[in-house]
Every structure is written in C-alpha cells, then in structure tokens.
Amino acid sequence: MARKKVEKISLGQRMKTGREKMGMSIEDLALETGYLPEILAGVEENRTVPPVSLVLQLSRVLKLSMDELETQEEAQATKRRTKSHKKRVDSYAYIPLSKPGPDKRLRGYLVTIDALTDHKGVEYHHEGEEFVFVLKGRITIRIGENVTRLARGESIHFNSALHHTLSNPDTEAAKLLVVVYVP
C-alpha cells in the first residue's frame, strides 16, 4: 500500500500567509509582537529559528493554533519522542517535551544554555505564565527590572508577559525544565 506524500509548509510560509490574511505588514506584526521587523523577516524567510516566546506571540497575534505554527522538525521530534533533535537559538537550544494541541495550554521544554553566555537579541515576552526549574548548572534570570540567580534544584514561577532574559554565568552548560502556560 503506497503512502500519500504530505507536503510540509514551513513556519515562515505559514507566518507570511497568516500575516497577509490579516492585512499586516512586517512592521505591523513587529508592533503587535514586540519583536524587531528584521527578526520577523528572518523567521518568515526561514533564515532564523524563532525562540519559543516568539512562536507563542505569533500564535496569539496571527490567531493560529500551536499545531499550525509547529515546525516540521518539532513535529518529527515530538512524533519520535526523541531528545536527539534540538532547536538552536543564539546561545541556547531547546527540545519540545510536550505535544501541542488546540485544547492544550501547557508546553514543556528542555532548555540548554551554553556556558558563560549573556542573553542576546530581544527580550522574551508572551502571554501566560512560565515555570523554570534548574536541572544542572546556574542561571541568571531578569524579569522586568528584577534579577534572580538560580542554582541546581531551584525554580521560579512568573508572569511571562513581563520582558525576561536568561543567561548562564557558570563555566558549564545549564539545563532547565521550562513549562509555559498559554491562556
């Protein structure tokens, strides 16, 4: 029995289609998400892997479900339930641990932050809440103007609509369990 080949549409293509359906320019989308037009254009042109927070913002603004914004690589990783596939974003990498769905509000990620790295790029922010648990190493997290340092076994729970950044002041990579709630 022959399998029907399903054509995969990239995240960038879905983003552009959704943006155009809403009559938005890249600049309009930048104002709605808080991300620079250059970053959004990079995602749309499939040159940039977006951080989780940007995927969440795109989902909200473009009114697309997380399933629709899930990248082909993430879908394959979730399907195989393997931890060998990582998405690399600046100084950190993440692996989706949970399967998205229209009725699911929690998303789990295993995040690795390289040693001795400061946050690069724009600050993260998205609707909902975030819980970060340090599995290995140490991190510094800035939420708004507040700075918190966490070591192995420590955690923080915060309003993820506030701008936040993560960095790793340690000489070893940090591993985190990050759970995001999106209303």
N, C-alpha and C positions, 0 to 999 in steps of 0.2 A: 504494500500500500504506500503510495507516494505521499510525502508530506507537502502541504501547501506552504510555500515560502512567504513569510510575512515581512513586508518592507518596514524597516525601522526608521523612524523620523527622529532626528537629533533634537536635543534640548534647545539648541539655538533656533532651529526651524520652528519648533512649537512655540517658543517665546516670541519670535517675529510674527508668526501667524496670529497669536493671541493679542499682541500689541496692535497689529494692524486692524484686527476685527474691532478693537475698542477705539480706533482712530487716534492712537497715541504715537507721538514721535519718541525717539530715544530720550530726548530731553524731558518730555513729559513723564516718561517712565522713571527717569532719574529723580525727578521731584517727588514722585509717589513712593519710591523705594528707599531714597536716601543714599543711593549708590551713584558714583560718577558715571556720566554718559560713556566714557572710554571703557570702563569695566563692563557695562551692559553691552556695548557694541562687541567687545571681545567674546562675551558669552554667546551672543547672538550669531557671531561669525565662527563659533566653535574653536576659537583660539585660546579661550580662558575657561578653566574649570571653576565653577562658582562655589563659594563656600555655602555650607548648609543654610546659613542665615539668609543669603540671597535667594536660594531656591524657595525658602519659606515666604519671603517677601513677594517673589514673582507669583507664587501660588495665590496669595491674597489679592494682589493688585490685578492680575490678569484673570482672576476667578477661574483658575484651573485646579483640578484636584492634584494631589501629590502624585498619584499614579501617572497623570498626564505629563508631569514635569520630571518624573524619574528618568534618569539617563539610561541608555541601553546597557552600559557597563554595570550600573547599580542593579538593574533588573536581573541581569545574569548572575551577579554576585548573590543577590537575595535568593534567587531560584536555586542555586547550587549550595547555598548556606555555607559558603566557604569564607575564610578570613584571609585568603591569599590576595584578594583584589582590594587595592587601596586607591582612593582618590587623593591626589596630591594638590594642595593649595598652599602657595607660598611656603611657610616654614612648618606646616603641619600636614598630616594625612588623616583621612577618616574612612571608616568602614561602616556602612549601614548595618545595624544588627536586627532591625525590625522590618517587617513587610508593610508597605504603605497601603492604605485603602481609604475609600471615601468616608467610612464610619470610624476610622482610627485617628485619634488625636495625639497619641504619644509616638515619638520617634526616638529610637536608641542608636547611639553611635559609639564606636571605639575610636578614640582620637589619640594620635601620637604627635607630640610637639617636639621638634628637634632640640638638641642641647644648645644652651646659650643663645637663644633666639628671642628677639623682641617682636612684637606684633608688627606686621607690615600691612600696608593698604588701609582701607577704610575700616572704621569700627563696625562691629556687628550689631544688629538690632532686628527684632522681628516680634510679632505679636506672640503673647503667651508667657510661659514660664520655662525656666531652664534649671536643671539639676546637674551639677558636676561633681563627680567622685574621683579622687586621685588614686589610681591603682599602683602607680610607680612614679618615683621622682618627686619633683616640686614644681609648682606653677605660681605665677602671679596673675591675678585677675583684677581688672579695673572695670567697675560698673559705675557709670556716671563719673563722679569725682572720687569715689571710694576705692581704695586699693586693699586687696586681701591677698595674703600669701597662704598657700595650702601645701601640705606635705602628704605623703602616702597615708591613706586611711582617712583623710579629712575631706569634707564636702561643703558645697554651698548651693543654696536654692535661691533664685532671684527672678525678678520681673525682666524677661528678655526684651521687652520693648525699650528698655534703657540701653543706651550705647554701651557695649562691653568689648574688651580685648583680653586676650590671653598671651602670656609669654612664659618662657622657661629660663630661669636664671641659673639652673643647675648644669653640671658637666655631663649629665646623662639624659637621654630622651625621657620625656614624661609620657605616661599612658593614662588616659582618662576614660571613664564611662560618662557619657553625656546623654541625658534624657531631656528631650524638648517636648513640651506640651503646646499644641497649637489649637486655640479655640475654634 
